[in-house]
Amino acid sequence: MRWKYGTAGIVGLMLLTIGIKAKNPTLGSVGTVVPAMLLAGPVL
């Protein structure tokens, strides 16, 4: 993740990592959606 996505990008990656390690599908899903929204934001 580039620095241009800032705090939201870092939080999203942390949630994704924690969700995968804890085998928690909710955290993993949220962690996937946040960076996806950041990447799709300029397109939308």
NULO-270821 format. One record per residue (C-alpha): residue number from 1; residue in one letter; chain; x, y, z. Coordinates in steps of 0.5 Angstrom, whole numbers, plus 500, padded with zeros to 3 digits. Example, Ala and Ser with C-alpha at 12.3 -4.5 7.8 and 13.67 -1.06 7.14 Angstrom:
<vomis>
VOMI  nr rest kette  px  py  pz
VOMI   1    A     A 525 491 516
VOMI   2    S     A 527 498 514
</vomis>
This chain:
<vomis>
VOMI  nr rest kette  px  py  pz
VOMI   1    M     A 500 500 500
VOMI   2    R     A 503 507 498
VOMI   3    W     A 503 512 503
VOMI   4    K     A 498 516 499
VOMI   5    Y     A 493 512 502
VOMI   6    G     A 495 515 509
VOMI   7    T     A 492 512 515
VOMI   8    A     A 486 509 512
VOMI   9    G     A 490 505 508
VOMI  10    I     A 494 503 514
VOMI  11    V     A 488 501 518
VOMI  12    G     A 485 497 513
VOMI  13    L     A 491 493 512
VOMI  14    M     A 492 492 519
VOMI  15    L     A 485 489 520
VOMI  16    L     A 486 485 514
VOMI  17    T     A 492 482 517
VOMI  18    I     A 489 481 524
VOMI  19    G     A 483 478 521
VOMI  20    I     A 487 473 517
VOMI  21    K     A 491 471 523
VOMI  22    A     A 485 471 528
VOMI  23    K     A 481 467 522
VOMI  24    N     A 476 472 523
VOMI  25    P     A 472 473 517
VOMI  26    T     A 469 479 519
VOMI  27    L     A 475 483 520
VOMI  28    G     A 478 480 514
VOMI  29    S     A 472 482 510
VOMI  30    V     A 473 489 513
VOMI  31    G     A 480 490 512
VOMI  32    T     A 479 488 505
VOMI  33    V     A 473 493 503
VOMI  34    V     A 477 499 506
VOMI  35    P     A 483 499 501
VOMI  36    A     A 479 497 495
VOMI  37    M     A 474 503 497
VOMI  38    L     A 481 507 497
VOMI  39    L     A 483 504 490
VOMI  40    A     A 476 505 487
VOMI  41    G     A 475 512 490
VOMI  42    P     A 478 516 484
VOMI  43    V     A 474 511 479
VOMI  44    L     A 468 512 482
</vomis>
